[in-house]
Amino acid sequence: MLFGYILLTVVLLSAQETSAQSSGRIAARNLGQNPTVDSLENELHRHKLGDSTRLHLFLQLAYRINNSNPVRAEECARAAIDLSKRLGVRKEEARAYRYVGVSLQIRSFYWQAIAYYDTSRTIAESIGDSGAISAVWTNMGILYESQGDYPRALEYALRALRIDTEMQNVNYIANSLLNIGRLYVLQKEYGAALQYYERSKTLLDATKNVEIDHEILVEIEYGIGRVYKERKNFDQALKYFGVALKNAQKHGHERLRSDILHDIGSIYLSKGDLLLARKNLEEALQLQQQRYDKTGIATTLASLGMFYARSGNAIQAEERFMASLRIADEVGSLETQMNVCYHLAELCKQQGRFQQALEYRERELTHRDALFNAERSKNIGRLEMRYQLEQKDIENQLLMRDRALQEANQSRARLFLLALSAVLFLSVGIAFVFWQSRNAQRRVNSELQRHQVLVEEQAHKIEATNTELQERNSLLLDANEELQSAYTQIRRQSESLQEKNQALERLDNEKNELLAIVAHDLKNPIVAIRGLAELAQEEILNIRSAEETQIQEITAQMARAADYMLSLVKNILDTNRLESGVMPMNIVAFDIEPLVKSAISAFTEQATRKAIRLHFHSEISNVFVQADEQATMQVIENLISNAVKYSPLGKNVFVRIRSQSSFALGDWSGEGDNANLPITNTPLTKPSISNEQYLRIEITDEGPGISEDDMKKLFGKFARLSARPTGGEHSTGLGLSIVKKMVEKMCGKVWCESELGRGATFIVELPKATNRD
């Protein structure tokens, strides 16, 4: 009886250790290759459909309507989850979980989407479905791409590519290469993007026996064209856009077709071919209206507004801009709103509607701030998401370590029970044999020795098991150290996040300081204009010929106050455009001497009022520079204005063009009062550049000079120097900052040389033009 019980225990333990469950699979009937959404919905409402058929209907419907109706898609995918669990089909269950994640991601529920993706991946790994795992990695990459976290998106895209390469699925590999190329484009790494696009295209072109996905091929051609467009290689871009457009039209990809037509129209607009630009943009607009693509409609209307503006049709341009602005407001496209407000401001400015231009400029700044705040919130959310994901990874690792330890303990317990059962079995067997036959002592002794060997072997196995458990305990200790290191890294990332928040606060304080300065500096001119206007009104009511001069003086003061206000606003707008990188530079070759003379003429009257004489001398003639004419004029005018503004009455201001980089202030070769200027030994704050490549413009005054403390903050924003204008003029503190940014943007240099009490010389060096065409 005892022997039978022990034998039954051994059998049950062995069965528990090696048992496994199996699951059956239910086949579904073929539902057709391309059923429409309506036909799928109608099929679902039929009676007496089997669970397997309903499951595949729900999956197909969820896949087809995820973009157009994500809420309904989620309902279908959840119904598919319930059916797949009931039927025990794990592959369809993983697919249904992934479709729920996609519908949540489209509606920006990123955390919930990640949870469903993890469940889908876990199921796919348990059944060894590599294709489903690759699809999850692809969806995760797209999720992080939508959040702007391109490095993490690239990590998931590369994971998908590795799995696709192992499966040798041509379409999957091409799609992963396409996704990686797009991520490099978003990071402006165009060389790497072209490599991945070309690899994907070469793979599809070389495929002979497999039906390729033509939508991927269109996306590749379109992506290569966009890279060349970003590089300003418009001819190559048009070549690839043309091929992509032909294939998109052939295979019925209307979304891609409208996007390609818009890009082609924008290229022709940039090249000045207005007829082709209008043709392609209007065709893109028609397709977008058919698809009810409001975001695309707003963008294309803005481009058509630019077309009419360049064609000189201001009325049509304003109509297109206003229509684009209304739709952009409706869909919440801040970038489109900002760009359209900028173009409307420029259009009103050209027509002399300065009040409306200022209003649109203010709206542009409002949208820019909103876009900046949205990007800041998005960056903070992305950092929080990354932090929480890393926390989740750590928790998963801990769970895996605990599970491994638990399995090891269970394994050790099973081995101990097996060993104990074996020992008991042997002991009872030996006693039974000894009780059965005393006369066969030799045979019994031999049997005892054999069983003793088995016991020793079991003991050795138990000892080996204990050694293995000790090694696992050592691994657990190493894992704990790794976790401590991970916690330290997370703490550092939190500190980095705090530093970034502090940087954002500094930017916000700078914006508040700018508003305070504007409010303070605009208050006095506005009060002055109001008072002068009331005084002029009173004088006009009782005007006498003797008072006409007084009224003229009042209106002149009003004009000067208004000029100051306009200068302040213009400087602030220029500073903002330069810092945000939206001020374009039209770099061309032009003769610098007429421009400098024109700038000097603009300040003749102002200098005459202070009895200041303006002198001009050029060592060379007919020398062209490579720069932006309007920006160069603004730089020279600003420096001459400062020279006149800070010079005492009756002094001189000298403007000179030279081709050499080394000079001394005392070698001025002018006439009369131009000669014998003071020589300064102050070292250059900027080293001069090659004589043959740069042209120099010098503006020298006989003012009070600049101290060492003022020299350190000379070109800073809102700089307030110790020197004051000699005629009561105003200063915004932005002029020299704008000069420095404009000159550097034209690849030039600007600096100042001065000695306190002996005047100042501002020097600008601009690149010479090598080609005057």
C-alpha positions in Angstrom: 0.0 0.0 0.0 2.8 2.4 0.9 4.7 1.5 -2.2 1.7 2.2 -4.4 1.2 5.7 -2.8 4.8 6.7 -3.3 4.8 5.5 -7.0 1.6 7.5 -7.6 3.2 10.7 -6.1 6.2 10.4 -8.4 4.0 10.0 -11.5 1.8 13.0 -10.6 4.8 15.3 -10.1 6.4 14.2 -13.4 3.1 14.9 -15.2 2.8 18.4 -13.6 6.3 19.3 -14.7 5.8 18.3 -18.4 2.1 19.2 -19.1 1.1 21.9 -21.6 -2.2 23.1 -23.0 -3.1 23.0 -26.8 -5.6 25.2 -28.7 -7.5 24.5 -31.8 -8.0 26.9 -34.7 -11.3 27.6 -36.5 -11.2 28.4 -40.2 -13.3 31.2 -41.7 -14.9 31.4 -45.1 -13.5 33.7 -47.8 -15.3 37.1 -47.6 -13.9 38.6 -50.9 -10.8 40.5 -51.8 -11.9 44.2 -51.6 -15.3 44.5 -49.9 -16.5 48.1 -49.3 -17.3 49.5 -45.9 -21.1 49.5 -46.6 -21.0 45.8 -47.7 -19.1 44.9 -44.5 -21.6 46.7 -42.3 -24.5 45.0 -44.2 -22.9 41.6 -43.8 -22.5 42.1 -40.1 -26.3 42.7 -39.7 -27.1 39.3 -41.3 -28.6 36.6 -39.1 -27.1 33.2 -38.4 -23.5 34.3 -38.9 -20.9 32.1 -37.2 -18.5 33.6 -34.6 -15.5 33.0 -36.9 -17.2 34.9 -39.8 -18.2 37.8 -37.5 -14.7 38.0 -36.2 -13.1 38.5 -39.6 -15.8 41.0 -40.6 -15.1 43.1 -37.5 -11.3 43.0 -38.2 -11.7 44.0 -41.8 -14.1 46.8 -40.9 -11.8 48.1 -38.1 -8.9 48.2 -40.5 -10.7 50.1 -43.3 -12.4 52.8 -41.2 -9.6 53.6 -38.6 -8.7 56.9 -40.3 -12.2 58.0 -41.3 -14.2 56.9 -38.2 -11.8 55.9 -35.3 -14.6 55.6 -32.8 -16.5 53.0 -34.8 -13.2 51.3 -35.6 -12.5 50.9 -31.9 -16.0 49.4 -31.3 -15.3 46.8 -34.0 -11.9 46.0 -32.7 -13.1 45.5 -29.2 -15.9 43.1 -30.5 -13.1 41.2 -32.3 -11.2 40.9 -29.1 -14.1 39.2 -27.4 -14.8 36.9 -30.3 -11.1 35.9 -30.7 -10.9 35.1 -26.9 -14.0 32.9 -27.2 -12.6 31.1 -30.2 -9.1 30.8 -28.8 -7.5 32.3 -32.0 -4.5 34.2 -30.6 -3.3 35.6 -33.9 -6.6 37.4 -34.5 -6.6 38.5 -30.9 -3.2 40.2 -31.2 -4.4 41.9 -34.4 -7.6 43.2 -32.7 -5.6 44.7 -29.8 -3.4 46.5 -32.2 -6.3 48.0 -34.1 -7.7 49.3 -30.8 -4.3 50.9 -30.2 -4.4 52.6 -33.7 -7.8 54.1 -33.2 -6.8 55.5 -29.7 -3.5 56.9 -31.2 -5.4 58.7 -34.0 -7.5 60.4 -31.3 -4.3 61.3 -29.3 -4.9 58.9 -26.4 -1.3 57.9 -26.5 -1.0 56.1 -23.1 -4.0 53.9 -23.8 -2.6 53.1 -27.3 0.7 52.1 -25.9 -1.0 49.7 -23.4 -2.9 48.0 -26.2 0.2 47.8 -28.4 2.0 46.1 -25.5 -0.8 43.5 -25.1 -0.7 42.8 -28.9 3.0 42.3 -28.8 2.9 40.0 -25.8 0.3 37.8 -27.5 2.3 37.8 -30.8 5.5 36.8 -29.0 3.8 34.0 -27.2 2.7 32.4 -30.6 5.9 33.5 -32.5 4.0 35.7 -35.0 6.9 37.9 -36.3 4.7 39.9 -38.7 2.4 41.0 -35.9 5.5 42.0 -33.8 6.8 44.1 -36.7 3.5 45.8 -37.1 3.4 46.8 -33.4 7.0 48.3 -33.7 5.9 50.2 -36.8 2.8 51.6 -35.0 4.9 52.6 -32.0 7.4 54.4 -34.3 4.5 56.4 -35.8 3.2 57.2 -32.4 6.5 58.7 -31.3 6.9 60.5 -34.6 3.6 62.2 -34.0 5.0 63.4 -30.7 8.1 64.8 -32.3 10.4 62.2 -30.5 12.2 61.3 -33.6 15.2 59.4 -32.0 12.8 57.0 -30.2 10.6 56.7 -33.3 13.7 55.7 -35.3 14.6 53.1 -32.7 11.2 51.3 -33.2 11.4 51.7 -37.0 14.8 49.9 -37.0 13.3 47.1 -34.8 10.6 46.6 -37.4 13.2 46.6 -40.2 15.2 43.8 -38.5 12.1 41.6 -38.1 11.0 42.3 -41.7 14.5 41.4 -43.0 14.4 38.1 -41.1 11.0 37.3 -42.6 12.3 38.4 -46.1 8.9 40.2 -46.9 9.7 42.6 -49.7 6.8 45.0 -49.1 7.4 45.1 -45.3 11.1 45.8 -45.8 10.4 48.6 -48.3 7.8 50.1 -46.0 10.2 50.1 -43.0 12.9 51.7 -45.1 10.4 54.3 -46.2 9.5 55.1 -42.6 13.2 55.5 -41.6 13.8 57.8 -44.6 10.9 60.0 -43.6 12.2 60.2 -40.0 15.6 61.4 -41.3 13.8 64.1 -43.4 12.0 65.4 -40.3 15.4 65.7 -38.6 16.8 67.5 -41.7 19.4 64.7 -42.3 18.7 64.7 -46.1 21.7 62.6 -47.1 20.7 59.7 -44.8 17.0 60.1 -45.9 18.0 59.7 -49.6 20.0 56.6 -48.8 17.0 54.8 -47.2 14.6 56.0 -50.0 17.0 54.7 -52.7 17.4 51.4 -50.9 13.6 51.0 -50.7 13.1 51.9 -54.4 15.9 49.6 -55.5 14.4 46.7 -53.6 11.0 47.2 -55.2 12.4 47.7 -58.7 14.4 44.4 -58.4 11.3 42.4 -57.3 10.0 40.1 -60.0 7.9 37.3 -58.6 6.1 39.2 -55.8 3.2 41.7 -56.2 4.6 45.0 -54.8 2.6 47.6 -52.9 2.3 50.5 -55.4 1.4 53.0 -52.7 4.8 52.4 -51.1 6.4 53.1 -54.5 4.5 56.4 -54.9 5.5 57.4 -51.3 9.2 56.7 -52.1 9.2 58.8 -55.3 7.3 61.6 -53.5 9.7 61.5 -50.5 12.8 61.7 -52.8 11.2 64.7 -54.5 10.6 66.4 -51.2 14.2 66.0 -50.2 15.4 67.7 -53.4 12.8 70.4 -52.9 14.2 71.1 -49.4 17.6 71.3 -50.9 16.3 73.9 -53.5 17.2 71.5 -56.4 13.8 72.2 -58.0 14.5 70.4 -61.4 15.3 67.1 -59.6 12.3 67.6 -57.3 10.0 68.1 -60.3 11.4 65.0 -62.0 10.5 62.7 -59.0 7.2 64.5 -58.4 6.2 63.9 -62.0 6.8 60.1 -61.7 5.0 59.9 -58.3 2.0 61.9 -59.7 1.7 59.5 -62.7 1.7 56.4 -60.5 -0.6 58.0 -57.9 -3.2 58.8 -60.7 -2.7 55.3 -62.2 -3.4 53.4 -59.0 -6.1 55.8 -57.5 -4.1 57.3 -54.6 -6.0 60.6 -54.4 -4.5 61.8 -51.1 -1.0 61.5 -52.4 -2.0 63.0 -55.7 -3.3 66.2 -54.1 -0.2 66.5 -51.9 2.1 66.1 -54.9 0.2 68.6 -57.0 0.5 71.2 -54.2 4.2 70.7 -53.9 4.6 71.0 -57.7 2.6 74.2 -57.7 4.7 75.7 -54.8 7.9 74.9 -56.8 6.7 76.7 -59.9 5.6 79.6 -57.7 9.2 79.8 -56.3 10.6 79.6 -59.8 8.3 82.4 -61.0 6.3 80.3 -63.5 2.9 81.6 -62.4 0.8 79.9 -65.0 2.0 76.4 -64.1 1.9 77.2 -60.5 -1.8 78.2 -60.7 -2.7 75.2 -62.8 -1.3 72.7 -60.3 -2.5 74.5 -57.2 -6.1 74.7 -58.4 -6.1 71.0 -59.4 -4.8 70.2 -55.9 -7.5 72.3 -54.3 -10.2 70.5 -56.3 -9.0 67.1 -55.1 -8.8 68.3 -51.5 -12.3 69.7 -51.7 -13.6 66.3 -53.0 -11.9 64.6 -50.1 -13.0 67.3 -47.6 -9.4 67.7 -46.5 -9.7 71.0 -44.6 -6.1 71.2 -43.6 -4.9 70.8 -47.2 -7.5 73.3 -48.4 -6.3 75.9 -46.0 -2.6 75.4 -47.1 -3.4 75.4 -50.9 -5.6 78.6 -50.6 -2.7 80.3 -48.9 -0.4 79.3 -51.8 -3.0 80.6 -54.3 -3.1 83.9 -52.4 0.7 84.2 -52.8 0.2 83.5 -56.6 -2.3 86.3 -57.0 -0.1 88.6 -54.8 2.8 88.0 -57.2 0.5 88.5 -60.2 -0.5 91.9 -58.9 -4.1 91.0 -58.3 -4.4 92.2 -54.7 -8.2 91.7 -54.5 -8.0 88.0 -55.5 -5.0 87.5 -53.2 -6.8 88.9 -50.2 -9.9 86.8 -50.9 -7.7 83.6 -51.0 -5.8 84.6 -47.9 -9.1 85.3 -45.9 -10.6 82.0 -47.0 -7.5 80.2 -45.9 -7.5 82.0 -42.6 -11.1 81.1 -41.9 -10.5 77.3 -42.5 -7.2 77.4 -40.6 -9.1 78.9 -37.6 -11.7 76.2 -37.9 -9.2 73.3 -37.9 -6.8 75.0 -35.4 -3.8 75.1 -37.7 -1.6 77.6 -35.9 1.2 77.5 -38.4 -1.1 78.3 -41.4 -2.8 81.1 -39.4 0.6 82.6 -38.6 1.8 82.5 -42.2 -1.4 83.8 -43.7 -1.5 86.8 -41.2 2.1 87.6 -42.3 1.2 87.7 -46.0 -2.0 89.8 -45.3 0.1 92.3 -43.3 2.5 92.6 -46.2 -0.4 93.0 -48.7 -2.0 95.7 -46.6 1.3 97.4 -46.2 1.8 97.6 -49.9 -1.6 99.1 -50.3 -1.0 101.8 -47.7 -3.5 100.2 -45.2 -1.0 100.5 -42.3 -3.6 100.1 -39.5 -4.8 96.8 -40.9 -1.2 95.7 -41.6 -0.4 96.4 -38.0 -3.5 94.4 -36.8 -2.5 91.4 -39.0 1.1 91.6 -37.7 -0.2 91.5 -34.1 -2.4 88.5 -35.0 0.7 86.8 -36.5 2.7 87.4 -33.2 -0.3 86.0 -31.2 -0.4 82.8 -33.3 3.4 82.6 -33.1 3.2 82.7 -29.3 0.4 80.1 -29.3 2.5 77.9 -31.6 5.5 78.3 -29.3 3.4 77.4 -26.2 1.9 74.4 -28.0 5.4 73.2 -28.9 6.6 73.8 -25.3 3.7 71.8 -23.9 4.3 69.0 -26.5 8.0 68.8 -25.5 7.1 68.6 -21.8 4.5 65.9 -22.5 7.0 64.0 -24.5 9.6 64.1 -21.7 7.0 63.0 -19.2 5.9 60.2 -21.5 9.5 59.0 -21.9 10.1 59.2 -18.1 6.9 57.2 -17.4 7.8 54.6 -20.1 11.2 54.1 -18.5 9.6 53.7 -15.1 7.3 51.1 -16.7 10.3 49.3 -18.2 12.0 49.1 -14.8 8.8 47.7 -13.3 8.6 45.1 -16.0 12.2 44.1 -15.4 11.5 43.8 -11.7 8.5 41.6 -12.4 10.6 39.4 -14.7 13.3 39.1 -12.0 10.7 38.1 -9.4 9.1 35.6 -11.8 12.5 34.0 -12.5 13.2 33.8 -8.8 9.8 32.2 -8.1 10.3 29.7 -10.9 13.7 28.8 -9.6 12.3 28.2 -6.1 9.5 26.0 -7.5 12.1 24.1 -9.5 14.2 23.5 -6.4 11.1 22.3 -4.5 10.2 19.9 -7.2 13.7 18.5 -7.3 13.7 18.1 -3.6 10.4 16.2 -3.6 11.6 14.0 -6.4 14.8 13.2 -4.5 12.9 12.6 -1.3 10.5 10.3 -3.1 13.4 8.4 -4.8 15.1 7.9 -1.4 11.9 6.6 0.2 11.2 4.4 -2.8 14.7 2.9 -2.6 14.6 2.4 1.1 11.2 0.6 1.0 12.4 -1.5 -2.0 15.5 -2.5 -0.1 13.5 -3.5 3.0 11.0 -5.4 0.9 13.8 -7.3 -0.9 15.6 -8.1 2.4 12.3 -9.3 3.9 11.4 -11.5 0.9 14.7 -13.4 0.6 17.3 -13.8 3.3 19.0 -16.6 1.4 19.9 -14.3 -1.5 22.2 -12.1 0.5 24.7 -11.6 -2.2 22.0 -10.5 -4.7 20.6 -8.1 -2.1 24.0 -6.6 -1.3 24.6 -6.0 -5.0 21.2 -4.4 -5.4 21.9 -2.2 -2.4 25.2 -1.0 -3.9 23.4 -0.2 -7.2 20.8 1.9 -5.4 23.5 3.6 -3.4 25.1 4.8 -6.6 21.7 6.2 -7.7 21.4 8.0 -4.4 24.8 9.6 -4.8 24.0 10.7 -8.3 20.8 12.3 -7.0 22.9 14.0 -4.3 25.2 15.3 -7.0 22.3 16.6 -8.9 20.9 18.3 -5.9 24.3 19.9 -5.2 24.4 21.1 -8.8 21.0 22.6 -8.5 22.0 24.5 -5.3 25.0 25.8 -7.2 22.7 27.0 -10.0 20.4 28.7 -7.5 23.4 30.5 -6.0 24.4 31.8 -9.4 20.8 33.0 -10.0 20.9 34.8 -6.7 24.2 36.5 -7.8 22.4 37.5 -11.1 19.6 39.0 -9.0 22.1 41.1 -7.0 23.6 42.3 -10.3 20.1 43.2 -11.5 19.5 45.2 -8.3 22.7 47.2 -9.0 21.5 47.9 -12.5 18.2 49.1 -11.2 20.0 51.5 -8.8 21.9 52.8 -11.8 18.6 53.2 -13.7 17.1 55.2 -10.8 20.2 57.5 -10.8 19.8 58.1 -14.6 16.1 58.9 -14.1 16.9 61.4 -11.4 19.4 63.1 -13.7 16.8 63.3 -16.4 14.4 64.9 -13.9 17.1 67.5 -13.1 17.6 68.1 -16.9 13.8 68.6 -17.2 13.9 71.2 -14.4 16.8 73.0 -16.2 14.7 73.1 -19.4 11.7 74.5 -17.4 14.0 77.2 -16.0 15.1 78.1 -19.5 11.5 78.4 -20.6 10.9 80.7 -17.6 13.8 82.9 -18.7 12.4 83.2 -22.2 9.0 84.1 -20.7 10.7 86.8 -18.5 12.5 88.2 -21.6 9.1 88.4 -23.4 7.6 90.3 -20.4 10.6 92.6 -20.3 10.1 93.3 -24.0 6.4 94.2 -23.4 7.4 96.4 -20.5 9.9 98.3 -22.6 7.5 98.7 -25.5 4.8 100.0 -23.1 7.2 102.4 -21.4 8.8 103.8 -24.6 5.5 104.1 -26.5 3.6 105.9 -23.6 5.5 109.2 -23.9 5.2 109.6 -27.7 1.5 108.8 -27.6 0.9 111.4 -24.8 2.9 113.9 -26.8 1.0 113.3 -30.0 -2.3 113.6 -28.2 -1.3 116.8 -26.5 0.1 118.3 -29.7 -3.0 117.2 -31.6 -5.4 119.0 -29.1 -3.2 122.1 -29.3 -3.2 122.0 -33.1 -7.0 121.7 -33.1 -7.4 124.7 -30.8 -5.0 126.7 -33.0 -6.8 125.7 -36.2 -10.1 127.0 -34.8 -8.6 130.4 -34.2 -5.9 130.4 -36.9 -4.1 133.6 -37.8 -1.3 134.0 -40.2 1.2 134.7 -37.5 0.4 131.4 -35.9 0.9 129.2 -39.0 4.5 128.7 -38.2 3.6 127.6 -34.7 1.1 125.0 -36.1 3.7 123.8 -38.5 6.1 123.3 -35.6 3.4 121.3 -33.7 2.7 119.1 -36.6 6.4 118.5 -37.1 6.7 117.4 -33.4 3.8 115.1 -34.0 5.5 113.6 -37.0 8.8 113.1 -35.1 6.9 111.3 -32.2 5.1 109.1 -34.7 8.4 108.4 -36.5 9.9 107.3 -33.2 7.0 105.0 -32.5 7.2 103.5 -36.0 10.9 103.0 -35.6 10.4 101.2 -32.2 7.8 98.9 -33.6 9.8 98.2 -36.8 12.9 97.4 -34.7 11.0 95.0 -32.4 9.4 93.2 -35.5 12.8 93.0 -37.2 14.4 91.6 -34.0 11.7 89.0 -33.7 11.9 88.0 -37.3 15.7 87.6 -37.2 15.7 85.6 -34.0 12.9 83.3 -35.2 14.6 82.8 -38.6 11.7 83.9 -40.7 13.3 87.0 -42.3 14.4 85.9 -45.7 17.6 87.3 -47.3 17.6 87.9 -51.0 21.4 87.6 -51.6 22.4 89.2 -54.9 25.4 91.0 -56.4 25.1 94.8 -56.5 27.3 98.0 -56.5 27.7 99.2 -53.0 28.7 102.8 -53.7 25.3 104.1 -55.0 23.6 102.5 -52.0 26.0 104.2 -49.5 25.5 107.6 -51.2 21.7 107.1 -51.0 21.9 106.4 -47.3 24.0 109.5 -46.7 21.5 111.7 -48.6 18.7 110.4 -46.4 20.4 112.0 -43.3 21.6 115.3 -44.9 18.6 117.3 -43.5 19.0 115.8 -40.0 22.7 116.5 -40.0 22.2 120.1 -41.2 19.9 120.8 -38.3 22.8 120.0 -35.9 25.4 121.8 -38.2 27.1 118.4 -38.8 28.9 117.8 -42.0 28.7 114.5 -43.8 31.7 113.4 -45.8 32.0 110.5 -48.3 35.1 109.0 -49.8 35.6 105.7 -51.8 39.1 104.3 -52.5 37.6 102.1 -55.2 34.7 102.2 -57.7 32.4 99.7 -59.3 32.9 97.1 -56.7 30.0 94.7 -56.2 29.1 92.9 -52.9 27.1 89.7 -52.4 24.4 90.7 -49.9 20.8 91.7 -49.5 20.3 95.3 -50.7 17.4 96.2 -48.4 19.2 94.7 -45.3 22.5 96.5 -46.3 20.7 99.8 -46.7 19.1 99.3 -43.2 22.5 98.6 -41.7 24.3 101.6 -43.2 21.3 104.0 -42.4 21.3 102.8 -38.8 25.1 103.4 -38.3 24.9 106.8 -40.0 21.9 107.7 -37.9 23.8 106.8 -34.7 26.8 108.8 -35.8 24.6 111.9 -36.4 22.6 111.3 -33.2 25.6 111.1 -30.8 27.8 113.7 -32.5 28.0 117.2 -30.9 26.9 120.3 -32.9 29.2 121.4 -35.6 31.2 118.2 -35.9 32.0 115.8 -38.8 30.8 112.3 -39.8 33.0 110.4 -42.3 31.8 107.5 -44.5 34.4 105.6 -46.4 34.6 102.5 -48.7 37.8 100.6 -48.7 39.1 97.3 -50.1 41.8 96.7 -47.5 41.2 95.1 -44.1 44.0 96.8 -42.2 43.9 100.6 -41.6 44.6 103.4 -39.1 42.2 106.1 -38.4 44.9 108.7 -39.0 45.4 107.8 -42.7 42.1 109.5 -43.9 42.9 111.1 -47.2 40.0 113.5 -47.5 40.0 117.2 -47.9 39.9 120.1 -45.5 38.1 119.1 -42.3 38.4 115.5 -43.3 42.1 115.2 -42.5 44.0 114.6 -39.3 41.4 112.4 -37.5 42.5 111.0 -34.2 44.4 107.7 -34.2 43.2 105.0 -31.8 45.3 102.1 -30.5 42.2 100.2 -29.2 42.5 96.5 -30.4 39.9 95.1 -32.8 37.0 93.4 -31.2 36.7 91.3 -34.4 39.7 90.2 -36.5 39.6 91.4 -40.1 39.2 88.9 -42.9 40.9 88.3 -46.3 41.5 91.5 -48.3 40.4 89.9 -51.6 37.1 88.4 -50.4 35.5 91.3 -48.4 34.7 95.0 -48.9 34.8 97.4 -45.9 32.5 100.3 -45.1 33.6 102.6 -42.2 31.5 105.2 -40.4 33.5 107.5 -38.2 32.1 110.3 -35.8 33.7 112.9 -33.6 31.4 112.1 -30.6 32.3 111.3 -27.0 33.5 107.7 -27.8 32.6 104.5 -26.1 33.8 103.3 -22.7 35.1 99.8 -22.0 32.0 98.9 -20.1 29.7 100.1 -22.9 31.9 98.2 -25.5 31.0 94.9 -23.8 27.3 95.4 -24.2 27.4 97.4 -27.4 25.6 95.0 -29.8 23.3 93.5 -27.1 19.5 93.7 -27.3 18.0 96.6 -25.3 21.5 97.9 -24.6 21.4 101.3 -22.7 24.8 103.0 -23.0 26.2 105.9 -20.9 26.4 108.2 -23.9 23.2 110.1 -24.8 22.0 111.7 -28.0 23.1 115.3 -28.3 19.9 116.7 -29.9 17.3 115.1 -27.6 16.7 112.2 -30.0 15.3 108.9 -28.8 17.0 105.5 -28.8 15.3 102.1 -28.6 18.4 100.0 -27.8 17.7 97.6 -30.6 19.4 99.2 -33.6 22.9 97.8 -33.2 21.5 94.4 -32.2 19.6 94.3 -35.5 22.7 95.5 -37.4 24.8 92.7 -36.0 22.2 90.0 -36.8 21.6 91.2 -40.3 25.3 91.5 -41.2 26.1 88.0 -39.8 23.1 86.6 -41.7 24.7 88.0 -44.9 28.0 86.2 -44.0 29.7 89.5 -43.0 31.3 91.0 -39.9 30.6 94.2 -37.9 32.5 95.7 -35.0 33.4 99.0 -33.4 36.8 100.7 -32.6 36.7 103.6 -30.2 38.6 105.4 -27.5 36.7 107.3 -24.8 36.6 111.1 -25.7 38.0 110.6 -29.3 35.0 109.4 -31.3 34.1 106.0 -32.6 34.4 104.0 -35.9 31.9 101.3 -36.8 33.2 98.9 -39.5 31.2 96.6 -41.7 32.8 94.0 -43.9 30.6 92.3 -46.6 31.6 89.5 -49.1 32.6 90.7 -52.5 30.7 89.4 -55.5 32.6 86.9 -57.6 29.9 86.7 -60.3 27.9 89.9 -61.2 25.3 88.1 -63.3 
